[in-house]
Amino acid sequence: MGGEVNWDVKPAQIYSTLARLQESGHIVEEIDGTDGEGADRRVYAITEKGQTDLVAWFNTPVTREHQRDEVFAKLMLAIATDVAKPRHVLQIQRARLYQDLHALTVQRSKVDPQKDLAHILLLDSAVMHIEADLRWLDMVDARLDEIKRQPLPEPEMRPRGRPKKIVDS
């Protein structure tokens, strides 16, 4: 689902993940005959602990980190410094998002909805996130002059060094 274009997973990643799952007691490795060339075929099975944690994972919502955004950080630094023009940062990001949107649209047009609806849903999710990012860039662009007029936030000053000892009297 998604293939290499969307999520390229290397075999080394899979084996290191399997090793971590085995070390944590989530899976066990079993030898299941040979692979046809004389080598043992390894099969992994989920343990009771693994099953319990898998059910818990399914029942836990995913927390997205919307407030840790590199584009936002670039934009704020461009506003605070003279290193880059904020509108140029927006323009570069917008161009990249349109390229990504085009690539996803082409990819989606090649997927057969009768055979791979799950892949289409994944691509639709990616398209909708890009569209939301484009709307956000438009909103920022429209308010950029207003943002520039606002004072830069001042960092909270904290005392340096060790805290003073409190002496009981």
C-alpha positions in Angstrom: 0.0 0.0 0.0 1.7 3.2 -1.1 4.8 1.5 -2.5 8.3 2.8 -2.6 7.2 6.2 -3.9 5.4 7.0 -0.7 7.3 5.1 2.0 10.5 3.4 1.0 11.4 0.9 3.6 14.8 -0.8 3.5 15.2 -4.4 4.5 17.7 -3.4 7.2 15.0 -1.2 8.7 12.6 -4.2 8.8 15.2 -6.5 10.4 16.3 -4.0 13.0 12.6 -3.4 13.9 12.0 -7.1 14.2 15.0 -7.4 16.4 13.7 -4.6 18.7 10.3 -6.2 18.8 11.8 -9.5 19.7 14.0 -8.0 22.4 11.0 -6.2 23.9 9.0 -9.5 24.0 6.4 -8.4 21.4 7.3 -11.2 18.9 9.1 -14.5 18.8 11.2 -15.9 16.0 10.4 -19.4 14.8 12.3 -21.5 12.2 9.9 -22.9 9.6 11.6 -25.3 7.3 13.9 -24.0 4.5 13.4 -21.3 1.9 14.0 -23.7 -1.0 17.7 -23.0 -1.2 18.7 -24.8 2.0 18.6 -21.8 4.3 16.3 -21.7 7.3 13.1 -19.7 6.8 12.4 -17.4 9.7 8.8 -16.7 10.7 7.8 -14.2 13.4 4.8 -14.6 15.6 3.2 -12.1 17.9 3.3 -12.8 21.6 0.6 -12.2 24.2 2.4 -9.1 25.3 2.7 -8.0 21.6 -1.0 -8.6 21.1 -2.0 -6.6 24.2 0.3 -3.7 23.2 -1.1 -3.8 19.6 -4.7 -3.6 20.8 -3.6 -0.6 23.1 -1.9 1.0 20.1 -5.1 0.7 18.0 -7.1 2.3 20.9 -4.8 5.3 21.3 -5.2 8.3 19.1 -2.3 9.6 17.1 -0.9 12.9 18.2 0.2 15.1 15.3 2.8 17.7 16.0 1.3 20.6 14.2 3.2 23.2 16.3 6.6 21.9 15.3 6.7 23.2 11.8 9.9 23.9 9.9 8.2 26.1 7.4 6.9 28.3 10.3 10.3 28.4 11.9 11.9 29.5 8.6 9.3 32.1 8.1 9.7 33.6 11.6 13.5 33.6 11.2 13.2 35.3 7.8 11.0 38.0 9.5 13.4 38.4 12.4 16.5 38.6 10.4 17.7 40.1 7.1 19.0 36.7 5.8 15.9 35.9 3.6 12.8 37.7 2.4 9.7 36.2 4.0 7.6 36.3 0.8 10.4 34.4 -1.0 10.3 31.7 1.7 6.5 31.5 1.1 7.0 31.4 -2.7 9.6 28.6 -2.5 7.4 26.5 -0.2 4.3 27.1 -2.3 6.2 26.0 -5.4 7.3 22.8 -3.7 3.8 22.0 -2.4 2.4 22.4 -6.0 5.1 20.0 -7.3 4.2 17.5 -4.6 0.5 18.0 -5.3 1.0 17.3 -9.0 3.1 14.2 -8.3 0.4 12.8 -6.0 -2.3 13.6 -8.5 -0.4 11.8 -11.2 0.2 8.8 -8.9 -3.5 8.7 -7.9 -4.7 8.7 -11.5 -2.7 5.5 -12.1 -4.3 3.6 -9.2 -7.2 1.3 -9.9 -10.1 2.1 -7.5 -11.5 -1.3 -8.0 -8.4 -3.0 -6.7 -6.6 -0.6 -4.4 -9.1 1.8 -2.7 -6.9 1.8 0.5 -4.0 3.3 -1.6 -6.3 6.0 -3.0 -7.4 6.9 0.6 -3.8 7.3 1.6 -3.1 9.5 -1.4 -6.3 11.5 -0.8 -5.1 12.2 2.8 -1.7 13.4 1.5 -3.5 15.7 -1.1 -5.8 17.2 1.5 -2.8 17.9 3.9 -1.0 19.7 1.0 -4.1 21.7 0.1 -4.4 22.8 3.8 -0.8 23.8 3.8 -1.3 25.9 0.6 -4.4 27.6 2.2 -2.2 28.4 5.3 0.5 29.9 3.1 -2.1 32.1 1.4 -3.4 33.2 4.8 0.1 34.0 6.0 1.0 35.8 2.8 -2.2 38.0 3.2 -1.2 38.9 6.8 2.6 39.1 6.4 2.8 42.9 6.6 0.7 42.8 9.8 3.0 40.2 11.3 6.1 42.2 10.4 4.7 45.3 12.3 4.3 43.3 15.5 7.2 43.4 18.0 9.4 40.3 18.2 8.8 38.2 21.3 11.3 38.7 24.0 12.7 35.6 25.6 11.9 35.1 29.3 14.9 36.0 31.3 15.9 33.4 33.8 18.5 33.6 36.5 21.7 31.9 35.7 23.7 29.6 37.9 22.7 27.5 40.8 19.7 28.4 42.8 20.4 30.1 46.1 20.4 27.8 49.2 17.6 28.4 51.6 18.9 28.3 55.2 16.5 27.2 57.8 16.6 29.5 60.9 
